């Protein structure tokens, strides 16, 4: 029943509201392997490690490593729910489409709004983060801010070109990135653990003087738990292109679970190797060594490995940026297809032999280019925080929607992937994401500027107000809040369940 049910959902929910210009459907370009590679590239162990490592070890000492398995376990429950929803509704836009089908178009729209902003800011973060590594590979270790921003725009141009071409070009680059990720994470992690370990295993139980016992757990440890969420997001990228995946009902649950489980283990392996190989731990804990990963790698492998590492970082960050742009462009296209975005007639078009949403891809490029020039050092930290929050919030909404539908006993998930454990997975995921959202938005005196400490709450409020006003304009009072089939989403789901 599950596969027929999933196929029925695709047939029903992808029917356009009119005959023009939304009649064309996405071309199925992905199989299980390429879908896995897309999710893995978006997750990117390299990006996860290099983005949060220094923050975590300074905030909570070497014992911050325990935050990695904690966050991974919580995210695996989220991923399990996503696998179930993807097998039920393998639709473009993932969390947007699931929220729409579970509760209705307004709820779906607000989920998509959070998701699109989280992903768009992630594109900016990745482009800005990749720039210094590329410049460093060419010997410029202290680039001017404008230089960094212009190089970031160059990354955006290249990434957008790959996405516009799509098809084999996109998949080939993703496979190359996968190879670099494996070498950089498995190779470096194992080499450091076996041949270059200078610290004893007891160091991973050391809080670095930040606090002890329960005070450490409810204080310093919570900061890396918040930031490490950035290491385990993006696994849903393949679900965002669900209508482009062959046998999506079976392939997508495997793709998202394999990407998170495999990528998560690699993140933990590499992070553990780095902590145990740090040559001067006091310098790192005091903040004197501001780039402990580079210092450790140079000490272990010599300066010749420096440029090779930088090139791998560039590949990792770039491939992740391309995968994120792929996911957000599909979310924009799916919303436009449902006439839920201004300019939907244009943004909902597909073009070229591959059926690419090129106008949606172009919009992400323009918005990201504008935001790049606001990416000063202080604002960059805020962008990282809000990108994580945008992801987590957009993950939260369909899971809460599913929990609500299950409590009302108004949904039948018989035959879907993981149906036997969906109740437990949903309950744990709701608790986990609630705690993580509170942890992310909680203002901490980390920065000298108050607006950075309160930045996530401020940006959430501003974008929430803008999103609410746009949602009211798209769905004015009295207008039917329908799904993509033209019928109320809850009624469509109930009819499908009855069928």
N, C-alpha and C positions, 0 to 999 in steps of 0.2 A: 504493500500500500504506500510505503514511504516514498519510493521513487516516482510512482504515478502521481502522488500528491504533490511532490516537489515540481514535477513537470507541469502539472495543472496550474500551480501557482505562477510559474513563469509565463505560461500562455495567457493567463488572465491579467496579470499585473503589468505586462509590457505592451498591452494594446494602447496605442496613442489616442489622445482625446480627439484628434481630427486627422484628416488625411495629409496635411501639409504643415510643416516640413518634417514631421516626426515619424514618417512611415517606415523608414529604414531601420533595421535592427543591427546590433553589433555583430561583427564577424568573429567566429570562434577561432581564436588564434592560440589559445593556451591549453596544454594538457596538465596532468598532475605534476610532472617534473618542473615545467616552466612556471606553473602557479606557485609551487613551493619556492622556487628560486626568487620569484617576485616578492613573496612575503619575507623570505630570508634577507633579501637585499634591503627591504624597507626596515626590518628589525635591525640589521647590521650590528653584529657584535663589536666591530671596530669602533663604530660611532658610539655605541653604548658605553664602552670602556673609557674611551678618551674624553667623553663629555662629562662623566661624573666622578672619575677616579680621584682627582685632586681635591674636589669639593668634599667627597666622602671621608677620605683619610684625615684631612685637617679637622673636619667637624667631629669625628668620633673615634679617631685613632685607627690602627690596623684592624681592630675588631669590627670595623664597618663592613668587612667582607660578609658577615652574617646577614646583612641586609639583602644581599643578592639572592640567596635561596629563599628567604622569606617572601620577597616580592615576586620571585618566579613562581612559587607555589600559588600565591594569590592570583596571579595572572593566568595560570594554567586553568583555574576554575572559570575565569572569564572566557578563556579561549574555548573551553569545553562547551559553554553555552553558545558561543558564536558558531561552533561547528554544528550544533543542533539547528540553530536558526538558518545557517547557510544551506543545510540540507533541505530545510523546509522552503526557504525563499532564496534561491541562488540568483539574486538580482543585483544590478549595477547600484553602487552607492552603499552597499552593506548596511551599516548602522542606520543610515537614513531610511532605506527601504524597509528594514525590519521594524523600526519604530512606527513607520507609516502603516504597515500592515497590522501591527499589534494594537495600536491605539487609534490612529487617525492621521490625517494629513498635517494638522497643526503641530501635533507632537513630533511627527516625522520631520517637519520643516525645521523645528527648533533643534532637533538632534543634528540634522544636516548642517545647520548654521554653526553649531559648536564644532562639528567635525571639520567643516571646510576651513574655519579659522585656525583650528589646531594644526591641520596639515599645511596650510599656507604659511603659517609662522615657522613650522618645522622646515619648510623649503628654504626660507630666509636664513634660519639658524645654520642649516647644513652648508649653504653657499658661503656664508661668512666664515664658518669654521674651516672649510676646505682651503680658503684663500691663503692664510698664513703658511699652511703646510706646503702648498705649491711654491709660494715665494721663497720659503726656506730651502726647498730643494734646489733653487737657483741661487742660493747664497744671501738672500735678503731676509735676515732674521729679525729686523725691526722695521717693518713696512709702515708707511704713513697710513692713516685711517682712510683717506681717499683712495689710495692704491689698493688697499684691501677691498674696498667697496666696488671699485671698477673690476677687479679680478672676479669678485663674486658675481657681478653681472655677466661676465664672460662664462662662468659656470652655468648660470641660468640660461644663457643663449644655447650652449651646447646641450644641456639637458632637455630643453624645450625642443630642439631640433630632433633629438632621438625620439622623444614622445610623439612628435608630429609624424615622423616616419613610421613608428610603430612596428608591428609584425616581427620579421626576422631581426631587424636592427635592434629593437628593444630587447628581444630575448637573447641575442648574442651578447650584448653588453652585460645583461644580468648574469649570464653564465660566467663571463670573464670576472665580474665582480665577486661571484660566489667562490671562484678559485682563489682570488686574492684574499678573501675573508678567511678561507680555510687555512691558508699558509700563515697569515698574520696571527690568527687566534690559536689554532692548534699547534703550529710550529713553534711560535714564540713561547706559548704557555708551557709546553712540554720541555722545551730547551731550558727555560728558566728554572722549572721545578727540579729537573734532573741534574743539570750541569752548573747552574749559577746561583744556587740558593745560598744566601749568606746569613739569613735570619732563621732562628729556630721556629718550630711549629707553634711554640707557646706565644709567639708574637700576635697571632690572630685572636688571642683572648685579651689583648692589651688595648685598653681604651685611650691610650696616649695621654693620660692625665686629664682628660676632659671631664670624667666623673667615674663613679663606681656603682656597681650593683643596680638596684632599681632606679636610682637617680640617672644612671647612664641610659637605661632602657627608655625612660619616659622623657629624656632630655636630648642629649647629643645624638643618640642613635636614630631618632625620628627624622632628623634632617636628611641623612643619606637615604633613608627609606623613601622619602618624598622624591628626591632627585633620581634615585635609581629606577623609578618608574619609567624614566626616559629610555632605559636600557631594554625594556620589555614591552614596547609599544610598536605598532606597525605590522604585527603579524597578520592582521585582517586585510592586508593589501590585496591578496588574491581574491578575497570575497568581494572586494569593491569592483572587481571586473568579472563578477560571476556569470554574466551573460556572454562572456567571451571565452568561457572555459568548457571544454568537452566533458560530458558526463559530470556536470557540476555538482549534482546532488551527492555523488560519491567522492569526487576529487577534492572539493573545497574543505570538508572537515579534516581530511588527512593533511592537506597542504598547510592549513593554519596551525594545526597541532604539531606537525613535524617541525615547522619553522620555529615556533616558540620553544619547544622542548630542546631541539638541537642547538638553536642559537643561544638559549639560556645556559646550557651546559658549557658552551664555548666561552661565554662571557665569564662565568665563574672560574673556569680553568685558567684563562688568561689573567684575570684579576688576582687570583691566588698566586700564580707564578710571579707576577709583578711585585706584590707585597713582600713575598719571601726573598726577593732578589734586590730590594732597595738597599743601596750601599751605605747611605747615611740617613737613617730613620729620624734622628733628632732634627736634622735640617728640614726634612719634609714636614714633620709635625709642627715645627715653629713657623712654617710658611716661608722660610728662607729659600728653599728649593721650590719654585713655583711650577715646575714642570717635571714632576717625579718620574713620569713614564719615560720621557726622553733621556733623563739622567741615568735611569736604570738600564735602558737598552744600550746606551753608549758605553756604560761601565761593563756590561756583560758581553757585548758583541763588538765593541770598538766603534770609532767614529765613522768607519766605512759603511756600517749598517745604517747610519743615520739617514742618509738620503734614500736608501731603499725603503726604509720604514716610512719616510715622508710620502714617497710615491704611493705606497700601499694605502696610506691614510687618505690621500687624495682620491684614489679609486674607490675606497670604501664610502667616503662621504658623498662622492658624486653619484655613485650607484644608488645609495639610499635616497638622495635628493630626487633622482629620476623616478624611483619607485613611489615616493611620496606624491610627486606630481601626477603620476599615473592614477593613483587612488583618488586624489582630490578632484581631478578633471572628470572622473566618472561620477563622483558625487554631484558635481555641478551639473553634468549632463543629465543625470537621472532626475534632479530637481527641475531642470528646464523642461524635460519631457513631460513632467506632470503639471506644467504651467505654474510652477511655484516660485519662479524667479523672474524679475524684470528682464526683458530681452530674451525670454525663453525661446521664441521662434528662431533666434540666431544661435543661442547657446545649445539648443537641443538638436542642432544639425549634425549629421555624420557625413564625412567626405572622404574621398579617395577609395582605392580598391579595398583597403583594410577597414574601411568604415570607422575612421578615427574622429573623436569629438574635438576637432581642431580649434574651433572657436572657444570652447571651454578651456582647452590647454593654453591658448593665447591669453585668456583672462588671468589665469594663474601666473603666467609670466609677467604681465603688466603689473599686477598687484605686488608680486614679490620684488620686482625691480624698484618700485617706489619705496617699499619698506626697507630694502637693503641700505638705503642712504640715511636711515634713522638708527642703524645698528652700531652705535657707539659702545664702548666697553661696558658701561653701566646698563644701557638698555638691552644689550645682548643677554645679560643674565636674566632680565625680565622676560625676554622672548623665549628663552629656554624654559622658564617656569611656566609661562602661559601655554606654550606649545604642549607641554606635558599635561597641564590641566585640561586643555581643550580635548585632547585624546581621551583622558580618563572620564571626563564628563559625558562625551559622546558614547563611550562604552557603557556608562552607567544607565543611560536613558532606555535603550532597548531591553536591558536586563531587568530594570524596574518594571517596564511595560510587560515583559513576559511574566514576572512574578505576580503582577496585578491580574493578568488574564488567568493565570493558574489558580489564584485564590478565588476568583469568581467561577472557576471551572468552565470557562467559556472558550477553551482552546483544546484541540486534540492533536497531540504530537506523535500519535502512534505511527510506527514505521520510520520515524526520523532517526538520524544518527544520535546515539547516546541517550535514547528516550528513557532507558531504565534508570539512569542516574541524573536526569535533568532536574528533578526536584532538589536534590542535594547540591548539585552544581550551581543552580540559580540562587539558592539560599546563601551559600558561602560567598558567591560572587557579589551579591548585594551588600553583605556585611563588609567584605574586603574593600569594595570600591567606596562605600560610605566613609570608612575610616581613612582611606587614602585621599579622598577629596578634602576632608577636614584637615588632614595633615598638609596638603598642598596649599590650601588657602590661609592656613594659620599664620598670622604675621609674626615674624621673628626679627630680632634686632641683629640681623646678619650684615646689613649694609648701613653705611653712614647716612644715606638719604632715606627719609621716611617713606617716600612714594615707592621706593623699590621694595621695602619690607611689606607694604600693603598693595604692591603692584598687581598681584593676581586678582585680589578682590576688586580693585579699581577697574582693571580691564574687563573683568567679568561683568561688573555693573554697567559699564559703558556699552560694551558689545551686546549685553542682555537687553538694554533699553532700545538700542538700534534694531536688534533682531525682533523684539516685540512689536515695534512700530511697523517694520516691514511685514511681519507675519499678519498684523491687523489689516494692512493694505492688500496683501495677497488674498487673505481670507476674511473679507469684511463681515460684520455681523449679519446673520441671516443667510449667508452664502453656504451652500452645502460643502462640508469638509470631506471630500471624497478621496478615494485611492486612485491609482492610475487607471482603473477600469471605468471610472465615472460613477461608481457606487461607493457609499460610505465604507471605509476600510474595515470597520468592525463587522459590517454586514457581509462584505466579501469573504472575510476570514471565516465567519460563522457558516456561510453557505458552503465554502470549500470543506470545512470540517464535517458538515453534515453529509456532503457528497462522499 
